[in-house]
């Protein structure tokens, strides 16, 4: 029964005189994942899809007929077109500064920031 009451004890902040040792250890741990970055301001257009205030990574889907895929970076941050490859050295990434546009047949995803 002592174990159940100990599990139900609320977590307290470090330095508090109440609570168990386990609770104070839990309160001092670093976060498991880094805090998400703030989204970019503006629009990112990949093909015919437009993302508003994008953040993170977006897929780069190419037309089946091999036509060029347009990419427009109308955000306040640079974007990187990433191509995954087993080649050594890997192909260079294409970076678009804010306001730039490009058309490509290569690339697997677009990363903001």
PAMIVEX-132802 format. One record per atom (N, C-alpha, C, O): x, y, z; atom name; residue in one letter. Coordinates in steps of 0.2 Angstrom, whole numbers. Layout:
<dokes>
     xx     yy     zz  at  aa
      X      Y      Z  CA   A
...
</dokes>
This chain:
<dokes>
     xx     yy     zz  at  aa
      4     -6      0   N   X
      0      0      0  CA   X
      4      6      0   C   X
      2     11     -3   O   X
     10      6      3   N   X
     15     12      3  CA   X
     17     14     -4   C   X
     18     19     -5   O   X
     18      9     -8   N   X
     20     10    -15  CA   X
     15     13    -19   C   X
     17     18    -23   O   X
      9     12    -18   N   X
      3     15    -21  CA   X
      3     22    -19   C   X
      2     27    -23   O   X
      3     24    -13   N   X
      3     31    -10  CA   X
      9     35    -13   C   X
      8     41    -14   O   X
     14     31    -13   N   X
     20     35    -16  CA   X
     20     36    -23   C   X
     22     42    -25   O   X
     17     32    -27   N   X
     15     33    -34  CA   X
     10     39    -35   C   X
     11     43    -40   O   X
      6     40    -31   N   X
      1     45    -31  CA   X
      3     52    -29   C   X
     -1     56    -29   O   X
      9     52    -26   N   X
     11     58    -23  CA   X
     13     63    -29   C   X
     16     61    -34   O   X
     10     70    -29   N   X
     12     74    -34  CA   X
     19     76    -35   C   X
     22     76    -30   O   X
     21     77    -41   N   X
     28     79    -42  CA   X
     29     86    -39   C   X
     24     90    -40   O   X
     35     88    -36   N   X
     36     94    -34  CA   X
     42     97    -37   C   X
     46     93    -40   O   X
     43    103    -36   N   X
     49    107    -39  CA   X
     55    105    -35   C   X
     54    104    -29   O   X
     61    106    -38   N   X
     67    105    -34  CA   X
     68    110    -29   C   X
     66    116    -29   O   X
     70    108    -23   N   X
     71    112    -17  CA   X
     65    112    -13   C   X
     66    115     -7   O   X
     60    109    -14   N   X
     54    109    -10  CA   X
     55    104     -5   C   X
     59     99     -6   O   X
     53    105      1   N   X
     54    100      7  CA   X
     49     95      7   C   X
     50     90     10   O   X
     44     95      3   N   X
     39     90      3  CA   X
     40     86     -4   C   X
     43     88     -8   O   X
     37     80     -3   N   X
     38     75     -9  CA   X
     43     70     -8   C   X
     47     71     -3   O   X
     44     66    -12   N   X
     49     61    -12  CA   X
     56     63    -16   C   X
     56     67    -19   O   X
     61     59    -14   N   X
     67     60    -18  CA   X
     66     59    -26   C   X
     69     62    -30   O   X
     62     54    -27   N   X
     61     52    -34  CA   X
     57     58    -38   C   X
     59     60    -43   O   X
     53     62    -34   N   X
     49     67    -37  CA   X
     54     73    -39   C   X
     53     76    -44   O   X
     59     74    -34   N   X
     63     80    -35  CA   X
     68     78    -41   C   X
     70     82    -45   O   X
     70     72    -42   N   X
     74     70    -48  CA   X
     70     70    -54   C   X
     73     73    -59   O   X
     64     69    -54   N   X
     60     69    -60  CA   X
     60     77    -62   C   X
     60     78    -68   O   X
     59     81    -57   N   X
     58     88    -59  CA   X
     64     91    -62   C   X
     64     97    -65   O   X
     70     89    -60   N   X
     76     92    -63  CA   X
     79     89    -69   C   X
     84     91    -72   O   X
     75     84    -72   N   X
     78     81    -78  CA   X
     77     86    -84   C   X
     73     90    -84   O   X
     82     85    -89   N   X
     81     89    -95  CA   X
     76     87    -99   C   X
     74     81    -99   O   X
     73     91   -104   N   X
     67     89   -108  CA   X
     70     83   -113   C   X
     76     83   -115   O   X
     65     79   -115   N   X
     67     73   -119  CA   X
     69     75   -126   C   X
     73     73   -129   O   X
     65     80   -128   N   X
     66     83   -135  CA   X
     67     90   -135   C   X
     65     94   -131   O   X
     71     93   -140   N   X
     72    100   -140  CA   X
     66    104   -142   C   X
     61    101   -145   O   X
     65    110   -139   N   X
     59    113   -141  CA   X
     59    115   -148   C   X
     64    116   -151   O   X
     52    114   -151   N   X
     52    116   -158  CA   X
     53    123   -160   C   X
     52    127   -156   O   X
     56    124   -166   N   X
     58    130   -168  CA   X
     52    134   -170   C   X
     47    131   -172   O   X
     52    140   -170   N   X
     46    144   -172  CA   X
     46    144   -180   C   X
     51    143   -183   O   X
     40    144   -182   N   X
     39    143   -189  CA   X
     41    149   -193   C   X
     42    155   -190   O   X
     43    148   -199   N   X
     45    153   -204  CA   X
     39    158   -205   C   X
     33    155   -205   O   X
     40    164   -207   N   X
     34    168   -209  CA   X
     34    169   -216   C   X
     39    170   -219   O   X
     28    167   -219   N   X
     27    168   -226  CA   X
     24    161   -229   C   X
     21    158   -226   O   X
     26    160   -235   N   X
     23    155   -239  CA   X
     29    151   -242   C   X
     34    153   -245   O   X
     28    144   -243   N   X
     32    140   -246  CA   X
     28    136   -251   C   X
     23    132   -249   O   X
     29    136   -257   N   X
     26    133   -263  CA   X
     30    127   -266   C   X
     35    129   -268   O   X
     27    121   -266   N   X
     31    115   -269  CA   X
     26    113   -274   C   X
     21    110   -272   O   X
     27    113   -280   N   X
     23    111   -285  CA   X
     16    115   -285   C   X
     17    121   -285   O   X
     11    112   -284   N   X
      4    116   -283  CA   X
      2    116   -276   C   X
     -4    118   -275   O   X
      6    115   -271   N   X
      4    115   -264  CA   X
      8    121   -261   C   X
     14    121   -261   O   X
      4    125   -257   N   X
      7    130   -253  CA   X
      6    129   -246   C   X
      0    128   -243   O   X
     11    130   -242   N   X
     11    130   -235  CA   X
     12    137   -232   C   X
     16    141   -234   O   X
      8    138   -227   N   X
      8    145   -224  CA   X
     12    144   -217   C   X
     11    139   -213   O   X
     17    149   -216   N   X
     21    149   -210  CA   X
     24    142   -209   C   X
     23    139   -204   O   X
     28    139   -214   N   X
     30    132   -213  CA   X
     36    131   -208   C   X
     39    136   -206   O   X
     36    125   -206   N   X
     42    123   -201  CA   X
     43    116   -202   C   X
     38    112   -203   O   X
     49    114   -202   N   X
     51    107   -202  CA   X
     53    105   -209   C   X
     56    108   -213   O   X
     50     99   -211   N   X
     52     95   -217  CA   X
     46     94   -221   C   X
     41     91   -218   O   X
     46     95   -228   N   X
     40     93   -232  CA   X
     42     89   -238   C   X
     48     90   -240   O   X
     38     84   -240   N   X
     40     80   -245  CA   X
     40     83   -252   C   X
     36     88   -253   O   X
     44     81   -256   N   X
     45     84   -263  CA   X
     43     79   -268   C   X
     47     74   -270   O   X
     37     79   -270   N   X
     34     74   -275  CA   X
     35     77   -282   C   X
     33     82   -284   O   X
     37     72   -286   N   X
     39     74   -293  CA   X
     33     71   -298   C   X
     30     66   -296   O   X
     32     75   -303   N   X
     27     72   -308  CA   X
     30     66   -311   C   X
     36     65   -312   O   X
     25     61   -313   N   X
     27     55   -316  CA   X
     30     56   -323   C   X
     34     51   -325   O   X
     28     61   -326   N   X
     31     62   -333  CA   X
     38     65   -333   C   X
     41     66   -338   O   X
     41     66   -327   N   X
     47     69   -327  CA   X
     48     77   -327   C   X
     53     79   -328   O   X
     42     80   -327   N   X
     42     87   -328  CA   X
     45     90   -322   C   X
     46     87   -316   O   X
     48     96   -323   N   X
     51    100   -317  CA   X
     46    102   -312   C   X
     40    103   -313   O   X
     48    101   -305   N   X
     44    103   -300  CA   X
     46    110   -297   C   X
     52    111   -295   O   X
     41    115   -298   N   X
     43    122   -296  CA   X
     43    123   -288   C   X
     39    120   -285   O   X
     48    126   -285   N   X
     48    128   -278  CA   X
     49    135   -277   C   X
     54    138   -280   O   X
     45    138   -273   N   X
     45    146   -272  CA   X
     46    147   -265   C   X
     42    144   -261   O   X
     51    150   -263   N   X
     53    151   -256  CA   X
     51    159   -254   C   X
     55    163   -255   O   X
     45    160   -252   N   X
     42    166   -250  CA   X
     42    167   -243   C   X
     37    170   -240   O   X
     47    164   -239   N   X
     47    165   -232  CA   X
     53    169   -230   C   X
     57    172   -234   O   X
     54    170   -223   N   X
     59    174   -221  CA   X
     66    170   -219   C   X
     70    172   -216   O   X
     66    163   -221   N   X
     71    159   -219  CA   X
     73    155   -226   C   X
     69    154   -230   O   X
     80    153   -226   N   X
     82    149   -232  CA   X
     79    142   -231   C   X
     77    140   -226   O   X
     78    139   -237   N   X
     76    132   -237  CA   X
     81    128   -241   C   X
     85    130   -245   O   X
     81    121   -239   N   X
     86    116   -242  CA   X
     82    111   -245   C   X
     78    108   -242   O   X
     84    109   -251   N   X
     81    104   -255  CA   X
     86     98   -254   C   X
     92     98   -256   O   X
     84     93   -250   N   X
     88     87   -248  CA   X
     87     81   -253   C   X
     81     79   -254   O   X
     92     78   -255   N   X
     92     72   -260  CA   X
     96     67   -256   C   X
    101     67   -254   O   X
     92     61   -254   N   X
     95     56   -251  CA   X
     98     51   -256   C   X
     95     50   -261   O   X
    104     49   -255   N   X
    108     45   -259  CA   X
    113     40   -256   C   X
    115     42   -251   O   X
    114     35   -259   N   X
    119     30   -256  CA   X
    126     32   -260   C   X
    131     28   -258   O   X
    126     37   -264   N   X
    133     39   -267  CA   X
    138     42   -262   C   X
    135     45   -257   O   X
    144     41   -263   N   X
    149     44   -259  CA   X
    153     48   -264   C   X
    157     45   -268   O   X
    154     55   -263   N   X
    150     59   -259  CA   X
    143     60   -261   C   X
    142     59   -267   O   X
    139     62   -256   N   X
    132     63   -258  CA   X
    131     69   -263   C   X
    135     73   -262   O   X
    126     69   -267   N   X
    125     75   -271  CA   X
    124     82   -266   C   X
    121     81   -261   O   X
    126     87   -269   N   X
    126     93   -265  CA   X
    118     95   -264   C   X
    114     94   -268   O   X
    117     98   -258   N   X
    110    101   -257  CA   X
    109    107   -260   C   X
    114    111   -261   O   X
    103    109   -262   N   X
    101    115   -266  CA   X
     98    119   -260   C   X
     93    117   -257   O   X
    101    125   -259   N   X
     99    130   -254  CA   X
     96    136   -258   C   X
     99    139   -262   O   X
     89    138   -256   N   X
     86    144   -259  CA   X
     85    149   -253   C   X
     83    148   -248   O   X
     88    155   -254   N   X
     87    160   -250  CA   X
     80    163   -250   C   X
     76    161   -255   O   X
     78    167   -245   N   X
     71    170   -245  CA   X
     70    174   -251   C   X
     74    178   -253   O   X
     64    172   -254   N   X
     62    176   -260  CA   X
     65    172   -267   C   X
     62    174   -272   O   X
     69    167   -266   N   X
     71    164   -272  CA   X
     66    158   -275   C   X
     62    156   -271   O   X
     67    157   -281   N   X
     63    151   -284  CA   X
     67    147   -288   C   X
     72    149   -291   O   X
     65    140   -289   N   X
     69    136   -293  CA   X
     64    130   -295   C   X
     59    129   -293   O   X
     67    127   -301   N   X
     63    121   -303  CA   X
     68    115   -303   C   X
     74    116   -305   O   X
     66    109   -301   N   X
     70    104   -300  CA   X
     67     97   -302   C   X
     61     96   -301   O   X
     71     92   -304   N   X
     69     85   -305  CA   X
     71     81   -300   C   X
     69     75   -299   O   X
     76     83   -296   N   X
     79     79   -290  CA   X
     77     82   -284   C   X
     74     87   -283   O   X
     78     78   -279   N   X
     77     80   -272  CA   X
     71     75   -269   C   X
     67     73   -273   O   X
     72     74   -262   N   X
     67     70   -259  CA   X
     62     74   -254   C   X
     57     72   -253   O   X
     65     79   -251   N   X
     61     83   -247  CA   X
     64     90   -246   C   X
     70     92   -249   O   X
     60     95   -244   N   X
     62    102   -243  CA   X
     62    103   -235   C   X
     57    102   -232   O   X
     68    106   -233   N   X
     68    107   -226  CA   X
     68    115   -225   C   X
     72    118   -228   O   X
     64    118   -220   N   X
     64    125   -219  CA   X
     69    126   -213   C   X
     69    123   -208   O   X
     73    131   -214   N   X
     78    134   -209  CA   X
     85    132   -210   C   X
     89    133   -206   O   X
</dokes>
